[in-house]
Amino acid sequence: MNLRYDKLKAYLLAWVCILCVNVSYAQVSDTIRPFIFRARTVIPSSIDYTPNQVLKRKVPVSYWTKVNKIEYDISEVAFINWNAGGVSSLSSLLNAKFKRIYERGFLRWNNELLVRYGVNQQKDEILKKTDDNIELNSTIGFRADSLSNWFYSAKMRVSTQLTNGYKYPNTDDKISTFFSPANVFLGVGGEINIEEKNFSAYASPLTLRSTMVLDQELANQGAFGVTPAVYDEEGNLLKEGENTKTELGILITAEHDLTLWENVSMHNRLSLYSDYIDKFGNVDVDWEFRLNFKVNSFIRARLGSHLKYDDNIKIQVENEAGELVEGGSRVQWKQQLGIGVTVAF
């Protein structure tokens, strides 16, 4: 009897041990399994990828190149009890350049926005504008193969100013304003672009040029070559002046950046236009030349020159009676020297 009781006792003890082991294993498995599952889903091992799968994973490619540059120049002259005389003055000039270039295959699309604005303040005088220009350029071209620098291109250029222009000291009568004038060029031709030499040139035998004068007061005066208003003998307005003048001609542009020395660079930008119908061979010129002297990554000095000639722009001069009258077309020239900061982003 004791022997049977001992055997039964041993069997029961064995079953209890086995049951405890199974319960413990089940609890451990249920506890660990979610962590194993989450670890596998959140942190995949690179070993799971085959070489073919790795090669098939695509890296995003952008076909756009961007340039953002802002320059601010300032110059100042101050006199205090200066025996030789002089007038204190402060001048500033803001330049901004934003460029977006799309290149893919044999296609190239170049977009450029240029903004320039300058003012001058002299002692006991009003604030005067010294520079004002906003210009949008867009050129789209296609080349025959990837080795060629020649593009068959279409080009658009729009340029105007931001604020009113005056013949100082007279600030009652404006001589120009926003979109008065605005010059619009639209044409087709060919462009050579040599990136390693920072050189590009464009020639178009068919370019449509439109001069827009949206300010009706200036349009009635016949400003910038548009047809003026018609008045009767008593000065009553019979017909308002036209707001646009359209021409068809040939356009040639070129742009070149050259490093002269380690911290000295030169920039040239030239535009030539001649109308086929009105005075063919009479060339309108727009030439910008600039020397940049780099001090460090942010500070630089600049010497600039801007020469223009446009047969449609008649310079106003003052006659003996003190009145402003039309004086004909003249060569316009501007020179600037300043030191400032440059920010590129």
C-alpha angles and dihedrals in degrees: 000000000000090000093055091046090052092050092048090048090052092049093050091048091051092050091049090052092049091048092050091050092051093048092048092049092049092051093048092047093049090049098047100038097074091051091051091048094048092046091053094049099042100041109034114190119238087227088073090068119083119218091255092053091050091052091050093057105103124218113214111255124202120205093193127098118194135197123189118178131164123185128187122190127188134182128181138185122188130183126191117177089336108174095207091055131231142158123258113234142172125204132183135181129193121202124184128181125185120179133181121184124186116196125175126151109320094340125099125180116185120191124181134178118193124188125182128173131165137176137186130205121194125186114280092359134104123263109272130202115235102174136017127166139139119183135179121196126184125176126175119189142175126203130199097234140001094257096056123097092196119098130188098225148184118206136196127185129179122182133173141133135265107222140024120289123215140189095239134257086026107079097163097079118048119213096194140006143168109327089358092124113013119165117208121190122188122171150131129237143107133304132196115205121186105180097183089059096038090235132135133167131183130195126186123181090190115048125153113213121193123187110201125198106179095170102093094205091058091041090055088054090054092241120180094011102301120135108272127228123275119237132184124235091274093053097255115148112249101168130009120236120263119260099213140042118196126201136175119213150119123296128197123181133175136180129188135175118194132180108221098178135352095283101017123083135172129216125196127183122175134179126183126184134175127180118230096211107033113053099331109207092034099116125207109215131202113175127170122187125181138176116201121200111195118211097173139323092299109022125066141150125228137200112194140180129190122188124184138176122180120168090206093060112082114196115227117229133185117251128208091276091056094252125135111243134172111274101182132247117326138180109261119209133178129182127192136185122181148137124230151133131283126207121189123185 
